[in-house]
Amino acid sequence: GQLIMQGLEGYKNNTLWGHYQDKITAVNYAANEAAKYVEGTYGQIGTFTEDPIKFVPDNAVTIQKEKWSNKLQEERAARAVNYFMSKDWKKIHAVAIVANLMAESGLSITAVGPPTKYGRAHGIAQWLAERKTRFAKMYGMPVLGAHFEKQLEYVQWELDHSAPLETLAKRELKKTTNVYQATIVFRQRFERCRESEARDSTRLGYATMLMKKEY
């Protein structure tokens, strides 16, 4: 109860839970954190503490190309490529997906994008609006309360089930025959950012770097 009140107080003061825009989300998140505390798991990856990987929003500074931010980012990238390959994606397609996620968020699970007319984007894929809301309904927690594997799982779920746009992204991605084509197609069909914000050179730089590794 004390943690829930702390969450509400933080919401009111726009400090502890300042990323959340409504009281219901603040209560749900605080209750989720309280449950983790009781179970003895508070503080592990997945709780809403600042991610060691620093997220740089698109409208601030361009994320560095072909350079790991730190060892955790490199390790997460490998886990992500392996995850998507385990879902029957070819290496070029798994790499294309992960290169896009790196460009979107740096693979930071607590990434919060700049303000837009749809609100702020959250998580490794920078989900907005109904895609962000659906995550919370499916998993019983907001994107920012979810660990890395859960967010990867949601990317794959959207590709498999979220018609018509994300399932179309899957079909179009399957048609590509090289990693560069795959990277651009995934950006266009799944991420669907404006061309002026695409930063394709960054995405392709990450794809080049990831293709050099063995998985």
N, C-alpha and C positions, 0 to 999 in steps of 0.2 A: 504494500500500500504506500509506503514511504517513497519508493521509487516511482510509482505512478504519479504521486503528487509532485515529485521532483520534475517529472516530465512535463506535467501541466504548467508548473511554475516557470520552467524553462521556455515553454511555448509562449506564455504570456509576456515574458521579458525578452523574447526573441534572442535567446542566448543558446542554452543547451540544445534546444530542438529547433533552432532557427530556420533549418531547411524546410520544415513542414509548414503547410499553408492552411491547415484546418485542424480543429480541435480533435476530431475523430481520429485522424492519423496520428496525432500526438499521443492520444490515450492508447491506441492499439500498439504503437511502438513501445511506449513506456511499459505496458503490460507484458509485452514480449520480452523486454529486457529484464523485467522482474522475474519472469519464469526462468530465464537463463541463469539469473543470480541464484535462485533457489536450487536449481539443478547443479550448481557448482561449475557452470561453464562460462560465467561472465568473464569477459576480457579476451576470449579466444577469437580467432578470425571469424567474422560474421556479425559481431556486435558492431554498433555504429560508433566506433572510435575512428579517428583519422587514419586513413590507410597510409602505410609507409611509402607507397608509390604516390608521388605528387601529381595531381591532375592540373594541366594547363588548359584553360578554356580556349576555344578556337579564336575568340576575339581578343585575346590577350597576347600571347606569344606562340609562335609556331613550334610545335613539339619537334625536338631534334630528330633528324633522320639518321637511320643506320647506327644508332647508338643506344645501348641499354641504359635506362635511368639508374637501375641498381640490380643486384642479383635476384631480388624477389620478382621483378618484372621479367627477367630472363627465364626464371623457373616457371612462372605462371604462363608465359608464352608457350613453353614446351608442353606443359600440362594441357593447355587449350588445344594445341595442334593434335596431340595424342587423343584427346577427347573426341574431337570431330572425326578423326580418322577411325576411331572405334565405332562411329555411327555411319560407317560405309562411305565416307567422303574420301576421294583421292587426295594425295598430299597437296597437289596444287590448289584444290578447293579448300581444304582445311587451312592452309597457309593464307589464302585469300581472305577467309573469314577472320582469322586472328589478326592479320595485318590491318584490317579495317577497325577491329576493336581497339587495337593499339593506337591508331590514329584518332579514334573517337575519345578514348578515355585514358590512354596509357596503361590500360588493364587495372585501373584503380576501381575497387568495388564501391567506393564512396564518392565517385566522381559526380560533381554537380555542375551542369552547364550554365552558361550565361542566361539571363532572362530572355524569354521569347513570348509571343502572344499566346502560346500554348502552355506557358509555365516554364519551369526549369527541367532540363533533361537529367536523368539519373542513371548511374550504373555504367557497366563496361560497354554497353551498346548505346548509351545515352538515349534511353527510352523516354518518350513524351506521351502526354495525354492518355488516351484509352489504353495504349500498350503498357504504360506504367501502372495504370489502375488495375488492369487485368492481372498483372503480376501479383499485386497485393491480394487480389481475390483468390488466385490459384494457390498461393503459398502461405497465406495468412500473415504476411509481413510485407512491409514496403521494400522496394528494391534496395534501398540503402541499409536495410537490416539483414540482407541476404549475403551468404558467403559466396566465394568465387564459383564453386562448382554449380551452385543453384542458378547463378546468372548464366553460366554456360548452358545449362539444361534448358533454360527459358529461350535462349537463342535457337536451339535445336527444335524446341516445341513450336515456336513460331514458324520455322521453316516447314515443319511437318503438318501443322494444323491451322495456322492463321490465314484463312482465305479472305479475299483473293490475293492480296498483295505479297505477303511473305511466302506463301506457297508458290506464287509465280516466281519469286526470287530464287527459290530452290530449283525450279524447272529450268530457268535461264542459266543458273550457275552450273548445273549439270551439263549443259551444252558446251561450256567453254573448254578449250583444249590447251591453254597455257596459263600460267599463274598471273600474268599481267592482265590478260583479258578477264580472268576470273575476279581479280581484285576490283577492277572498274565496274563490272557487272554487279557484284555484291554491294558496292557503294551506291550504285544507281537504284537497284531494286529493293535492297533491304534497309539500308541506312536512309536513303532518300533525302540527303541534305541538298541544299541549294548548290548549284554549280560554282557560285562565287565562294562557297565555303568548303569545297570538295577537298582541296589540298591533295590532289592525286599523287603528286611527287612524293609526299610523305608516305602515303599508303603503299606506293610501289617500292619505295626505299625499304620499308619494313618487310614487304613480301620478298624482296631480294635477299635480305638478311636472314629471314626465316628459312628460305629454301636451301641455304647452305648447310643447315643442320640436319643431322640424322635423327629420325624419330622411331 
